[in-house]
Amino acid sequence: YGRADKNRQYRLFDWAGAYAMIGTNRQNPSDRFSLRCQKGFLLVESLLAILVITIALTAAMVMYVQSSKAGVVSVETSTATALAQKQMELLKTQPATYWASLTLTSPQNIAWQDTSQPMPLVKNNISYTVTTTASQATQDISLVQVNVQVSWSGKSISLVSLFSKTAL
């Protein structure tokens, strides 16, 4: 069925409600938004949407991987710091006579103090090695400088403390 509009153009309505202009090559401005006038445009929009989603997901995955790596490094560093702190705490229990008996002409190795855990220590499937050295403090001859170094997987941390050779 057709009907005349103001411009004497006839519109033919099809079953989907879209219409075609009959008797003229001009199109109604509202026709540019109909599906008939957008041949192939839906494919371009879909490809562009897939590209944007892919870029967003790639960025999210990169952030996830980086945060996972940072979490692993954080756990490893915390474990190493706890081991170094444990060694320092066990060394604090040594009397001043222990520190006075050390010959400190050159740095001297001190054994791991926790006899319940043999070296190397394995925590979270990672092997940690604790190395403790004592040397004469440069600040005062009555002090001993103790350096506890914990090494694992090519990384290491160090804690340094001073102990007195004389009883306080």
C-alpha positions in Angstrom: 0.0 0.0 0.0 1.2 3.5 -0.7 0.3 7.0 0.3 1.2 10.5 -0.8 3.2 12.8 1.5 3.6 16.6 1.3 6.2 16.5 -1.5 4.1 14.2 -3.7 6.4 11.4 -3.2 5.1 7.9 -2.7 6.3 5.7 0.0 5.9 2.0 -0.1 5.8 0.2 3.3 7.2 -3.3 3.5 6.6 -5.9 6.2 9.5 -4.5 8.5 8.1 -1.0 8.5 10.9 0.3 6.3 10.0 2.2 3.2 11.5 2.9 -0.2 11.0 6.1 -2.1 9.3 5.6 -5.4 9.6 8.0 -8.3 12.6 9.9 -7.0 16.3 9.4 -6.3 16.3 11.6 -3.2 16.2 9.8 0.1 14.5 10.9 3.3 17.1 12.1 5.8 15.7 9.6 8.3 16.5 6.8 5.9 20.2 7.0 6.5 19.6 5.3 9.9 17.7 2.4 8.6 19.3 -1.0 8.1 18.8 -0.9 4.4 21.1 2.1 3.9 23.9 0.7 6.2 25.0 -2.2 4.1 28.3 -3.6 5.5 28.5 -1.0 8.2 27.5 -3.4 10.9 30.5 -5.6 10.1 32.9 -2.6 10.5 31.3 -1.7 13.8 31.6 -5.3 15.1 35.3 -5.5 14.1 36.0 -2.2 15.8 34.2 -3.4 19.0 36.2 -6.6 19.0 39.5 -4.6 18.6 38.6 -2.3 21.5 37.7 -5.2 23.7 40.9 -7.1 22.8 43.0 -4.1 23.7 41.2 -3.7 27.0 41.5 -7.4 27.9 45.2 -7.4 26.9 45.9 -4.4 29.2 44.0 -6.1 32.0 46.0 -9.3 31.5 49.3 -7.4 31.6 48.3 -5.7 34.8 47.3 -9.1 36.3 50.6 -10.7 35.4 52.6 -7.8 36.8 50.6 -7.8 40.1 51.1 -11.6 40.3 54.9 -11.2 39.9 54.9 -8.4 42.5 53.0 -10.6 44.9 55.6 -13.4 44.5 58.5 -11.0 45.0 56.8 -9.5 48.1 56.3 -13.0 49.7 59.9 -13.9 49.0 61.3 -10.7 50.4 59.0 -10.9 53.5 60.2 -14.5 54.1 63.9 -13.5 53.7 63.4 -10.5 56.0 61.8 -12.7 58.7 64.7 -15.1 58.5 67.2 -12.3 58.9 65.2 -10.9 61.8 65.1 -14.3 63.4 68.9 -14.6 63.2 69.3 -11.2 64.8 66.9 -12.0 67.6 68.7 -15.2 68.4 72.0 -13.4 68.4 70.6 -10.9 70.9 70.3 -13.7 73.4 74.1 -14.1 73.3 75.9 -12.6 76.4 78.5 -9.9 76.1 81.2 -12.5 76.9 80.3 -14.2 73.6 80.9 -11.0 71.6 84.1 -10.3 73.6 85.5 -13.7 72.8 85.4 -13.2 69.1 88.7 -12.5 67.3 87.7 -9.7 64.9 90.9 -9.0 63.0 89.0 -10.0 59.9 85.3 -10.6 59.4 84.2 -13.8 61.2 81.4 -16.1 60.1 78.7 -16.9 62.7 76.6 -20.1 62.3 72.8 -20.1 61.9 71.5 -19.9 65.4 68.3 -21.9 65.0 69.4 -25.5 65.4 65.8 -26.8 64.8 66.0 -25.7 61.1 69.1 -26.8 59.2 70.6 -24.7 56.4 69.7 -24.1 53.6 66.2 -23.2 54.7 63.4 -24.1 52.3 60.2 -22.0 52.5 57.5 -22.0 49.9 59.6 -24.2 47.7 62.4 -21.6 47.7 65.8 -22.3 49.2 67.1 -19.5 51.4 70.7 -19.2 52.6 71.6 -17.2 55.7 75.1 -15.9 56.0 76.1 -14.0 59.2 79.4 -12.2 59.6 80.8 -10.3 62.6 83.5 -7.6 62.3 84.9 -4.8 64.4 82.7 -1.8 64.4 84.3 1.3 63.0 82.5 3.6 65.4 83.7 2.1 68.7 86.1 -0.8 69.6 83.7 -2.0 72.2 81.1 -2.8 69.5 80.7 -5.7 67.1 79.0 -5.1 63.8 76.9 -8.0 62.7 75.7 -8.4 59.1 73.0 -11.0 58.4 72.6 -11.6 54.6 69.8 -13.8 53.3 70.1 -15.0 49.7 67.6 -16.8 47.4 67.1 -17.1 43.7 69.8 -14.6 42.8 68.4 -12.0 45.2 69.5 -11.0 48.7 68.8 -8.7 51.6 71.0 -7.6 54.5 70.4 -6.5 58.1 73.2 -4.8 60.1 73.2 -4.4 63.8 75.7 -3.5 66.5 76.3 -5.6 69.7 78.3 -4.6 72.7 81.3 -6.5 74.0 80.7 -5.3 77.5 77.8 -6.0 79.8 75.4 -3.0 80.1 
